[in-house]
Amino acid sequence: MTQGGLAVALHDVRKVFTVAPGQPLEVLNIAHWELPAGSCTVLGGRSGSGKTTLLNLIAGLTLPTTGRIHLG
């Protein structure tokens, strides 16, 4: 952690979508992740790897299936 504290912290965050009745699709599973305030971070990965889902969760546009997201 830097002197500026944390900008974002995720703890046990999972996001599961139901693609059909009885067919869950887990698109994100993060045990622990911290983003220090003032840092520059790049999200990379192939299409469908959860980048947009992660950003939507952090922005509060989507709720996680389980877990906690702390801002600031």
Phi, psi and omega in degrees: 000140179270173179299331182284355181086201182252139173273318183216139173223130178243135181228118178053043183273126174231146173229122181236129175254148175262113183275334176202161180308123180078009180237085178283148177234109179278119182253347181209135178211102183239115180289312182201129178209133178233138177243110181295145177298139178082000180273164177244121184233141178246131174263127179227158178155166181288168177302133179086010183272356175107009182298310181292323177299316178300314180296321178295323177294313180298322181284348181084011178282336179228144177266143177289152175293316174217163174102180183231142175235123180247131178249140176068000000 
